[in-house]
Amino acid sequence: MRLRTFLLALFLIIISITTSAYTDKIVDFRKNGIEKLELEDFTGAVIEFTRALENNPNDAASYNFRGVTKAKKGDFDGSIIDYNKSIDIDPKQIEAYNNRGIAKARTGDITGSIHDFDAAITINPSNASAYFNHGMSMDMVGDLAAACSDWKRAVKLGESKSNQFISKNCL
């Protein structure tokens, strides 16, 4: 009985160490990717985020970051695919909705971008960035009243860059 207890404890320790090392590896790849993204080494960043995803295909954050990197490279369709995957894995990914909304707007899908910003606002009604971006999309479809309302809400939530759009368009 003691041997059985010992073997079970040993097994649990090995699993714990292996899982920890596995998780650390994913975090390291993601961290390296973020560093490369900040240095504008977009190809290197995509490689690092892809490595993180090879180790954990359910890493919503790495899909989101890889989407950001693809968007910075001008690959908006590719970024949308990654944002979709991030949202599929974690439907509460506000950043992925915001980022996908921006990418959709860049591809001309303004209606889709508005839906994404609506989703981000629904998840977190205090997300100033979502209101700012929603306002930008509303301006793009010609609904200046809604855009001004969104920008004013964004300012109340701390998004100061909205002030320039308010002073330019909403007086």
Buried (B, 14 or more C-beta within 10 A) or exposed (E): EEEEEEEEEEEEEEEEEEEEEEEEBBBBBBEBBBEBBEEEBBEBBBBBBBBBBEBBEEBBBBBBBBBBBBBBBEBBEBBBBBBBBBBEBBEEBBBBBBBBBBBBBBEEBBEBBBBBBBBBBEBEEEBBBBBBBBBBBBBBEEBEEBBBBBBBBBBEBEBEEBBEBBEEEBE
